[in-house]
């Protein structure tokens, strides 16, 4: 049977059912085994491509295909999904990912005559490029944009007394095997062109297509950032660095808002500069993620509104009160899914600590403080409440990255 009836929305509906049921139940229900060659990747989560296509066909036509019903092989399914705009990877992503991280840890960075420390130009440029990947911006960047945005970073975070030369990482990052430069003819590529040549030829540079595909996975992206910071930028304040490179989303797991201390214009004040009357108002338009309230209620019911970390049971307005907290945050840059396996039932205090990267769950299931100032205690788990260890590992890696900030401990 052909797959021509499948549309984008049908695939999305199949992935939502996959997440709702869990992988094993989904595959068993529709008669598929686990994928051995091709996997579809969406928002950092991996799906068995053939099963997704079969169920998507059911949403499109009412005829749910099983493994034996496909006239083409897995490559045919992969081609169909890719034509609809989805990312499909072969069975070697882990090896490619490992190679990416290894190359990031062995950049061919220069060392100045007066300073034995490795230059920070390449790692800073790569962090900047990763922030563009997280924002889904174009893979290749024109030289003027690179010069205007990366140049100030090299001045602010480069080695003391080091000259900021953005043309060097723009060109020499090609040696990493993760980067390419376009627009320079072969006869001029034997040695590094100067900045004027880059401008005249409208050169552009950025990650290779393969590298960009790997960095679409949030966990790979987080590990890439950690590798660069730990290898080359260990003594730089993380919050300042991330704020300037466009990676500020990595300083929190849940997008905590920082309240402004300024009073909006137009408010009347008395002689002591205190505001008179009601607080001022202003109109604002924002885009918010729509959460599944049924899932939030479900995790609270499973845990009986008792915090899974500290065991507190609160009451508010004569009713039990708890909060559904995502382990891996929703939205950019974490792109965690809104599913039961990514939810905890917490009290407000523990929710803030989890989102603020002050606590994490270790590999033994113990909740620990990132500053080492808390006694470990087990994360309570109801047998009916499944939790995805991949989400817990992501949050733990995020905590580790921020715990390495100078002065954080």
Beta strands, then each sheet from edge to edge (+ up, - down):
strand 1: 39-42
strand 2: 45-48
strand 3: 87-89
strand 4: 140-142
strand 5: 179-182
strand 6: 204-207
strand 7: 314-316
strand 8: 319-321
strand 9: 323-326
strand 10: 343-346
strand 11: 359-361
strand 12: 366-369
strand 13: 377-378
sheet 1: 2+ 1- 3+
sheet 2: 4+ 6- 5+
sheet 3: 7+ 8-
sheet 4: 9+ 10-
sheet 5: 11+ 12- 13+
end
